[in-house]
Amino acid sequence: MAGSALLLSGPLGLGHEMPARSFTGLLRHAGWRVRTRDSMSLLGNGGGQAGQRVFGRLMTVPGVYDGLHFAQFRTGGRLAGLAERLAARPAVPELRAELRRDPADLVLSVFATGALAAARLREQPPASGAPAFRAVVYCPDVTAHKLWVHEGTDLFLVSSPAAAASVRRFRPRAPVALVPPPVRAAFYDAPSQAAARQQLGIPAGARCALLIDSGWGFAPLAGAAAALADADVHVLAVAGRNARVERELRDLAATRPALRPFGFTDEVPALMAAADLVIALPGAATCAEARVVGRRLVLLDVMPGHGRDNLLHELEQGGADVCGPSADDIARSALAAFDRTGPQANALAGTETQPVPRWEPAFAKALGELGLDISADDADDTDDHPTLTPTPS
């Protein structure tokens, strides 16, 4: 029988929102009732807003955030412990109240604050009135720092052996399941490059790059788009929710026919299919999507902390290049990548790669071992998810 799930996502960038969307789609297809809550809201209006402001400011000073991430969060240092205590104080009672109002069988966290709150609540004895549920964490990054890992979590879902090892650094006997990154079905069903280009009016033999701003605003997206368009590259530039960058792109596109600006769009699968290269931050969600579509990556080394970890992981997997932070750096690296792979590089050239497996069967199996049925036998046939039944252990 299908159950009820609460997904705890996060407001910072799209790296947490996109996995949450994937999980929501599959669970609903399986007949589950699903609701989502921003993990930062568990800190209260003042606390959540203050936390976002502090995090945002830290990210603008890469050296400071690098120090915090590598010296404290990744090692479980004193500041990590302090952050846990400060966050748990309001978040645990708020989550308890949320689950009393609307109980859930599964609390699935894709953000560290939610993982902390659910684990601490799960640790409380039933006699305390704590609601009964399964606490599952999905960490999208290659390193799960201390704020992700707590004793009360029933299962950690990760997408690489390195991430599994990082969890077990803090819980040597932690229950961990390795699953492919949760990529939305639309990317597996992306059109062919020829069909996508015909739809967009891009010549079949032209060089084409997709530039994506993941919401952080780290990269000089407009400058890089202009430089590539001036070098006879067809540029699909997605500003996401960054209204300022979108305005800049539209101004530049007025005199550059090869530049196609987009704001926040659901057409990214088709845009990736049309492109030869995807130029982006080393965010786990975007990189996984590009690999599913089969596009080479050019990754910007501008994202501090977990971005440095993810960058090295993506380079190790192959099919990716790295570039510096300026518009000229981006353009030079992208043009060099075109020279190596040529236009219409439908595979991740230069590496031996395997087709990216669907993530849903591994996810269903992992949750099935917790007694949570994620089969989709009774789902609406109009949904684009396949019917999934957990593989026997």
Beta strands, then each sheet from edge to edge (+ up, - down):
strand 1: 4-9
strand 2: 33-38
strand 3: 106-109
strand 4: 134-138
strand 5: 155-158
strand 6: 176-178
strand 7: 208-212
strand 8: 234-238
strand 9: 259-262
strand 10: 277-280
strand 11: 296-300
strand 12: 320-323
sheet 1: 2+ 1+ 3+ 4+ 5+ 6+
sheet 2: 9+ 8+ 7+ 10+ 11+ 12+
end
